[in-house]
Amino acid sequence: MDRDQCLALDANDPLRAFKDEFVLPEGVVYLVGNSLGALPRRTAERVRQTVEDEWGSQLVGGWNHAGWYAQPLTAGDRLAPLIGAGPGQVVVGNTTSIAVFQAVAAALRLRPDRRVIVSDVRNFPTDHYMVQGLAGLLGGYEVRDFAQGRFDDAAVVLLSEVDYRTGARHDVPSVTARVHEAGALMVWDVCHSVGAMDVDVSGADFAVGCTYKYLNAGPGAPAFLYVNPRHHAAAENVLSGWHGHAEPFAFETGYRPAEGVRRFAVGTPHVLSFAALEAALDVWERVPMDQVRAKSMALTSLFVDLVGDALQLVSPADAAARGSQVSFRHPHGYPVMRALIDRGVHGDFRAPDVLRFGFAPLYIGYADVYDAAATLLEVLDKELWRDERYATRLAVT
């Protein structure tokens, strides 16, 4: 496919109008939406409103009059349709790491007779680290690799729907059914899938995810936790912060959990971060997710075809079996990526040798993909990555 054909696809793209809703630097093809999404144009005004009109004029009254206190639940209800959940099933706040800890700990208490936690050792590090830390804290728990395929004595299984390094996608309904048949509980991490495809975790027991990748809520934006309604009465939040109390402003000396998913709130909402999330959700409430997934598969397939055999593909060749990400392997992957970024194509690197490219369908077009592949091929063909300045590792890769 040549560039003119790509431009024609862009002209007929049903999602093309959404690109104008994002701030994208001139001359940059941004293929890192799987790490940090681009800035929605409406975000700056929404944050300004929170700072000046709400905090500035209402002061502490903003907790009541501007709706700050209710944000963990109101934002959760707005986000819920993106993961196949309903009202009152999602709470927003804290970080993904904390949400993983909460979900796995709650699952362990629901299965007290089982002492095995199953986790993919190749999962995103924070997930596996939190599992290791929780097992060490509690004592007497075995952490087993998902690759072993044994769940018969497991209390809980924690997996990412889309692998952060390769982009490989699990079949959520199928895996969830296998885990439940074995009597274990299922926790899904949807950080690398929500906002890039149809996600449905309604059959799972718990799910966690972030909002700063494909959802475009900004660096450090709050994470979310889904709790299946069948567990609302029995699941316990081991991080019993005051915002999860049944009556926080009764200031009781003992903890009484709130009803429903609110019991999984912990501390004071990060109001300024919620403002950016709300601006992003204004966009997502108008997005047809079936079109997002169709375009995602088309963009990633085009990139794979254009790059050809210049690099070793580590993502699944079948677009349906991967998320909105394509990863390649190169023995000098880090300097290759640095050289590419210097020429306006932004991807990222994951040790030891993986180049990752994330395709956010709302603001990436077919011509962008063509230009990115052409630049990558030039960097490889001319060995531009050999410039010694690209050998020095930055703190964030």
TINUZA-912014 format. One record per residue (C-alpha): y, z, x; residue in one letter. Coordinates in Angstrom, 3 decimals, always signed. Each point is the difference from the previous one (the first is absolute). Example, Ala and Ser with C-alpha at 12.3 -4.5 7.8 and 13.67 -1.06 7.14 Angstrom:
2
         c2         c3         c1   type
     -4.500     +7.800    +12.300      A
     +3.440     -0.660     +1.370      S
end
This chain:
397
         c2         c3         c1   type
     +0.000     +0.000     +0.000      M
     +3.432     -0.910     +1.394      D
     +3.315     +1.792     -0.456      R
     +1.237     -2.322     -2.758      D
     -3.086     +0.774     -2.045      Q
     +0.662     +3.713     +0.543      C
     +3.580     -0.417     -1.204      L
     -1.310     -1.718     -3.116      A
     -2.297     +2.951     -0.667      L
     +2.952     +2.353     +0.404      D
     +2.049     -2.018     -2.492      A
     -2.739     +0.420     -2.629      N
     -0.847     +3.617     +0.794      D
     +0.245     +2.154     -3.174      P
     +0.973     +2.983     +2.181      L
     +2.718     -1.801     +1.982      R
     +2.923     +1.774     -1.713      A
     -1.148     +3.390     +1.277      F
     +0.773     -0.942     +3.610      K
     +3.722     +0.196     -0.788      D
     -0.457     +3.644     -0.958      E
     -0.731     +1.004     +3.602      F
     +2.112     +0.292     +3.141      V
     -1.559     -2.121     +2.741      L
     +1.728     -0.659     +3.349      P
     +0.894     -3.600     +0.721      E
     -2.575     -1.788     +2.135      G
     -2.749     +2.580     -0.531      V
     -3.431     -0.547     -1.532      V
     -1.016     +3.528     -0.923      Y
     -3.784     +0.392     -0.049      L
     -0.094     +3.795     +0.196      V
     +0.140     +0.855     -3.685      G
     -3.336     +1.752     +0.520      N
     +1.792     +2.517     +2.232      S
     +3.555     +0.259     -1.349      L
     +1.247     -2.102     -2.882      G
     +3.322     -1.812     +0.003      A
     +3.120     +1.546     -1.523      L
     +0.651     -0.756     -3.688      P
     +3.641     -0.938     -0.558      R
     +0.363     +2.552     -2.778      R
     -1.062     +2.932     +2.196      T
     +3.332     +0.641     +1.727      A
     +1.864     +0.283     -3.295      E
     -2.695     +2.233     -1.505      R
     +0.126     +2.367     +2.995      V
     +3.817     -0.044     -0.083      R
     -0.127     +0.938     -3.665      Q
     -2.287     +2.935     +0.757      T
     +2.159     +1.220     +2.879      V
     +3.457     -0.500     -1.469      E
     -0.330     -0.034     -3.781      D
     -2.826     +2.511     -0.378      E
     +0.062     +2.344     +3.000      W
     +3.724     -0.458     +0.566      G
     +1.118     +0.753     -3.540      S
     -2.857     +1.991     -1.531      Q
     -0.964     +2.049     +3.044      L
     -2.927     +2.274     -0.845      V
     +0.248     -1.137     -3.613      G
     -1.657     -3.225     +1.083      G
     -3.378     +1.702     -0.260      W
     +0.458     +0.125     -3.757      N
     +2.510     -2.704     -0.894      H
     -1.036     -2.733     +2.436      A
     -3.734     +0.550     -0.496      G
     -0.764     +1.032     +3.573      W
     -2.396     +2.776     -0.989      Y
     -2.195     -2.357     -2.031      A
     -0.148     -2.781     +2.616      Q
     -3.576     +0.673     +1.221      P
     -1.281     -0.708     -3.519      L
     +2.506     -2.599     -1.220      T
     -0.488     -2.069     +3.147      A
     -3.742     +0.520     -0.329      G
     +0.003     -1.411     -3.514      D
     +1.973     -3.059     +1.151      R
     -2.346     -0.583     +2.921      L
     -3.231     +0.632     -1.934      A
     -0.413     -3.542     -1.447      P
     -0.096     -1.396     +3.543      L
     -3.253     +1.866     +0.669      I
     -1.613     -0.290     -3.432      G
     +0.942     +3.535     -1.026      A
     +1.725     +1.373     -3.080      G
     +2.845     +2.428     -0.746      P
     -0.484     +3.532     +1.257      G
     -2.578     -1.014     +2.620      Q
     +2.118     -0.535     +3.135      V
     +2.271     +2.405     +1.874      V
     +2.367     -1.190     +2.737      V
     +1.172     +1.977     +3.010      G
     -0.917     +1.190     +3.493      N
     -1.785     -2.431     +2.346      T
     -3.260     -1.945     -0.039      T
     -1.523     +2.456     +2.470      S
     +0.749     +2.935     -2.300      I
     -1.271     -1.904     -3.041      A
     -3.275     -0.736     +1.834      V
     -0.362     +3.690     +0.835      F
     +0.666     +0.989     -3.619      Q
     -2.413     -2.536     -1.469      A
     -2.895     +0.677     +2.358      V
     +0.444     +3.776     -0.216      A
     +0.043     -0.160     -3.807      A
     -3.138     -2.139     +0.013      A
     -1.819     +2.461     +2.256      L
     +0.759     +2.843     -2.406      R
     -1.382     -2.084     -2.853      L
     -3.265     -0.460     +1.927      R
     -0.527     +3.447     +1.589      P
     -3.749     -0.513     +0.444      D
     +0.472     -2.978     +2.346      R
     +1.142     +0.212     +3.621      R
     +0.497     -3.623     +1.069      V
     +3.222     -2.002     +0.115      I
     -0.442     -3.763     +0.418      V
     +2.821     -1.900     +1.694      S
     +0.267     -3.352     +1.740      D
     +0.551     +0.816     +3.676      V
     +1.908     -3.299     +0.256      R
     +2.280     +1.039     -2.840      N
     +3.713     +0.447     +0.618      F
     +0.112     +2.884     +2.499      P
     +1.945     +2.489     -2.127      T
     -2.671     -0.158     -2.714      D
     -2.844     +0.754     +2.381      H
     +2.055     +2.548     +1.934      Y
     +0.818     +1.902     -3.195      M
     -3.683     +0.038     -0.942      V
     -0.928     +1.322     +3.437      Q
     +2.692     +2.665     -0.210      G
     -1.055     +1.083     -3.480      L
     -3.665     +0.198     +1.024      A
     +0.961     +2.084     +3.016      G
     +2.173     +2.298     -2.107      L
     -2.707     +0.659     -2.581      L
     -2.939     +0.076     +2.396      G
     -3.560     -0.990     -0.792      G
     +0.804     -3.593     -1.015      Y
     -1.451     -3.177     +1.476      E
     +2.227     -3.086     +0.260      V
     -2.184     -3.096     -0.346      R
     +0.924     -3.627     +0.654      D
     +0.052     -2.205     -3.098      F
     -1.891     -2.682     +1.935      A
     -3.149     +2.129     -0.244      Q
     -0.033     -0.670     -3.744      G
     -1.298     +3.470     -0.952      R
     +1.748     +1.787     -2.859      F
     -2.876     +1.921     -1.634      D
     +1.136     +3.349     +1.451      D
     +3.728     -0.800     +0.284      A
     +2.705     +1.899     -1.818      A
     +2.658     -2.682     +0.414      V
     +0.471     -3.485     +1.423      V
     +3.414     -1.085     +1.342      L
     +0.679     -3.707     +0.597      L
     +2.895     -2.432     +0.261      S
     -0.152     -2.929     -2.388      E
     +1.338     -2.277     +2.752      V
     -0.746     +0.659     +3.665      D
     +3.255     +0.496     +1.888      Y
     -1.209     -1.795     +3.121      R
     -1.980     -2.982     -1.309      T
     +1.247     -0.364     -3.567      G
     -3.590     +0.078     -1.332      A
     -0.146     +1.090     -3.640      R
     -2.527     +2.285     -1.676      H
     -1.184     -0.676     -3.537      D
     +1.450     +3.090     -1.686      V
     -2.114     +0.014     -3.192      P
     -3.237     -0.662     +1.863      S
     +0.518     +2.641     +2.686      V
     +1.232     +2.544     -2.546      T
     -3.108     -0.569     -2.129      A
     -2.309     +0.507     +3.014      R
     +1.765     +3.228     +0.931      V
     -0.128     +1.359     -3.545      H
     -3.671     -0.900     -0.363      E
     -0.632     +2.195     +3.040      A
     +1.859     +2.894     -1.642      G
     +2.975     -0.086     +2.361      A
     +3.702     -0.336     -0.784      L
     +2.082     -3.016     +1.051      M
     +3.443     +0.021     +1.623      V
     +1.709     -3.340     +0.639      W
     +2.880     -0.624     +2.397      D
     +1.958     -2.982     -1.357      V
     +2.819     -0.007     +2.565      C
     -0.865     -3.512     +1.174      H
     -0.641     -1.503     -3.418      S
     +2.489     +1.364     -2.556      V
     +2.795     -2.521     -0.487      G
     -1.999     -2.865     +1.478      A
     -2.746     -0.388     -2.597      M
     -1.357     +1.308     -3.264      D
     -1.170     +3.558     +0.681      V
     -2.100     +2.016     -2.431      D
     -1.119     +3.471     +1.035      V
     -0.447     +1.278     -3.553      S
     -3.736     +0.435     +0.535      G
     +0.456     +2.061     +3.146      A
     +0.504     +3.749     +0.145      D
     +3.092     -0.025     +2.194      F
     +2.159     -2.576     +1.746      A
     +2.848     +0.211     +2.488      V
     +2.542     -2.509     +1.205      G
     +3.367     -0.518     +1.607      C
     +3.071     -1.777     -1.349      T
     +1.639     -1.280     +3.184      Y
     -2.283     -2.962     +0.708      K
     -0.331     -2.735     -2.631      Y
     +1.897     +2.104     -2.565      L
     +3.179     -0.131     +2.144      N
     +1.230     +3.561     -0.625      A
     +1.228     +0.490     +3.566      G
     -1.008     +1.835     +3.188      P
     -1.438     +3.411     -0.760      G
     -0.116     -0.670     -3.746      A
     -2.146     +2.459     -1.989      P
     -3.720     -0.469     -0.480      A
     -1.895     +0.341     -3.271      F
     -3.159     +1.654     -1.245      L
     -2.112     -1.123     -2.958      Y
     -2.268     +2.539     -1.690      V
     -2.450     -1.231     -2.604      N
     +0.662     +1.764     -3.338      P
     -3.566     +1.277     -0.113      R
     +0.901     +2.290     +2.926      H
     +3.398     +1.207     -1.199      H
     -1.281     +3.305     -1.334      A
     -2.360     +0.893     +2.851      A
     +1.431     -1.572     +3.171      A
     +1.841     +2.425     +2.252      E
     +2.951     -0.718     +2.245      N
     -0.620     +2.020     +3.161      V
     +3.650     -0.544     +0.998      L
     +1.262     +2.269     -2.737      S
     +3.714     -0.551     +0.385      G
     +2.452     +1.206     -2.577      W
     +0.580     -3.388     -1.622      H
     -3.668     -0.055     -1.012      G
     +0.356     +3.332     -1.787      H
     -0.202     +0.131     -3.781      A
     +3.493     +1.553     -0.154      E
     +1.743     -0.420     +3.360      P
     +3.181     +1.694     -1.129      F
     -1.778     +3.049     -1.343      A
     -0.325     +0.985     +3.688      F
     -3.259     +1.806     -0.572      E
     -1.748     +1.691     +2.904      T
     -3.331     -1.726     -0.740      G
     -0.817     -3.681     -0.194      Y
     -0.869     -1.596     -3.361      R
     -0.637     -3.749     +0.193      P
     +1.898     -2.319     -2.305      A
     -1.845     -2.030     -2.579      E
     -1.060     -3.521     +0.903      G
     +0.957     -1.923     +3.102      V
     +3.167     +2.066     +0.516      R
     -2.162     +2.690     +1.633      R
     -0.259     -2.359     +2.994      F
     +3.735     +0.112     +0.627      A
     +0.787     +2.188     +2.991      V
     +3.604     +0.462     +1.061      G
     +3.518     -1.186     -0.743      T
     +0.231     -3.775     -0.596      P
     +1.775     -2.036     +2.684      H
     +2.690     -1.252     -2.336      V
     +1.589     -2.612     +2.269      L
     -3.384     -1.564     +0.742      S
     -0.793     -0.026     -3.701      F
     +3.217     -1.934     -0.617      A
     -1.221     -2.793     +2.278      A
     -3.415     +0.062     -1.674      L
     +1.577     -0.293     -3.435      E
     +1.965     -3.055     +1.137      A
     -3.203     -1.615     +1.239      A
     -1.815     +0.784     -3.253      L
     +2.810     -1.762     -1.891      D
     -1.311     -3.149     +1.689      V
     -3.702     +0.712     -0.435      W
     +0.276     +0.573     -3.727      E
     +0.798     -3.724     -0.322      R
     -2.672     -1.364     +2.331      V
     -3.156     -1.743     -1.357      P
     -2.717     +1.336     +2.305      M
     -2.429     -2.851     -0.703      D
     +2.565     -2.401     +1.475      Q
     +0.511     +2.306     +2.983      V
     -3.713     -0.008     +0.805      R
     -0.339     -3.758     -0.434      A
     +2.907     -0.640     +2.336      K
     -1.248     +2.583     +2.482      S
     -3.339     -1.792     +0.327      M
     +1.733     -3.370     +0.317      A
     +2.391     +1.245     +2.723      L
     -2.690     +1.672     +2.084      T
     -2.297     -3.024     -0.315      S
     +2.783     -2.331     +1.099      L
     +0.694     +2.152     +3.056      F
     -3.673     +0.104     +0.964      V
     -0.254     -3.790     -0.335      D
     +3.148     -0.649     +2.037      L
     -0.930     +2.350     +2.837      V
     -3.490     -1.498     +0.070      G
     -2.125     +0.936     +2.996      D
     +2.958     +0.873     +2.234      A
     -0.845     +3.662     -0.603      L
     -3.127     +1.899     -1.016      Q
     +0.193     +0.898     -3.691      L
     -1.104     +3.573     -0.707      V
     +0.908     +0.030     -3.695      S
     -2.519     -1.312     -2.540      P
     +0.140     -3.791     -0.254      A
     -0.254     +0.241     -3.793      D
     +3.449     +0.758     -1.430      A
     -1.530     +1.948     -2.891      A
     -1.645     +2.373     +2.479      A
     +3.223     +0.994     +1.744      R
     +3.302     +1.583     -0.932      G
     +3.375     -1.626     +0.568      S
     -0.510     +0.133     +3.741      Q
     -1.408     -2.182     +2.759      V
     -1.029     +1.412     +3.372      S
     -0.922     -1.773     +3.198      F
     -1.349     +1.179     +3.323      R
     +1.442     -0.883     +3.408      H
     -0.702     +1.778     +3.326      P
     +3.766     +0.152     +0.610      H
     +0.936     +0.652     -3.596      G
     +2.893     +2.333     +0.687      Y
     +2.093     -2.328     +2.193      P
     -0.852     -2.898     -2.319      V
     +1.475     +1.944     -2.910      M
     +3.073     +1.024     +2.001      R
     +0.655     -3.626     +0.927      A
     -0.446     -1.045     -3.608      L
     +2.428     +2.628     -1.292      I
     +2.583     -1.115     +2.543      D
     -0.181     -3.434     -1.623      R
     +0.607     +1.305     -3.505      G
     -3.542     +0.412     -1.329      V
     -0.737     +3.660     -0.658      H
     -3.565     +1.248     -0.101      G
     -1.466     +3.079     +1.651      D
     -2.753     +1.062     +2.387      F
     -2.901     +2.409     -0.376      R
     -1.942     +1.175     +3.025      A
     -1.951     -1.149     +1.757      P
     +0.574     -3.724     -0.585      D
     +0.908     -0.777     -3.637      V
     +3.039     -1.941     -1.197      L
     +0.765     +0.759     -3.665      R
     +1.978     -2.137     -2.431      F
     +0.810     +1.344     -3.470      G
     +1.087     -2.366     -2.761      F
     +2.259     +1.484     -2.682      A
     -0.050     -2.670     -2.736      P
     +3.331     +1.007     -1.522      L
     +2.021     -1.024     +3.044      Y
     -2.283     -2.166     +2.154      I
     -0.243     -3.712     -0.758      G
     -2.254     -2.824     +1.083      Y
     +2.581     -1.457     +2.390      A
     +0.306     +3.452     +1.582      D
     -3.730     -0.059     +0.648      V
     +0.203     -3.480     +1.502      Y
     +2.833     +1.048     +2.332      D
     -1.812     +3.180     +1.014      A
     -3.186     -1.858     +0.890      A
     +1.914     -2.664     +1.939      A
     +1.799     +2.673     +2.030      T
     -3.232     +1.870     +0.671      L
     -1.691     -3.159     +1.224      L
     +2.947     -0.699     +2.294      E
     -0.147     +3.515     +1.481      V
     -3.709     -0.484     +0.692      L
     +0.160     -3.584     +1.223      D
     +2.878     +0.608     +2.417      K
     -1.247     +3.493     +0.892      E
     +3.448     +1.411     -0.713      L
     -1.571     +3.433     -0.340      W
     -0.480     +0.184     +3.791      R
     +3.658     +0.973     +0.484      D
     -0.223     +3.391     +1.714      E
     +2.436     +1.676     -2.419      R
     -2.616     -0.286     -2.771      Y
     -2.528     +2.114     +1.907      A
     +1.925     +3.252     -0.571      T
     -1.244     +1.827     -3.087      R
     +2.584     +1.250     -2.475      L
     -0.540     +3.334     -1.771      A
     -0.820     -1.751     -3.297      V
     -2.207     -3.078     +0.281      T
end
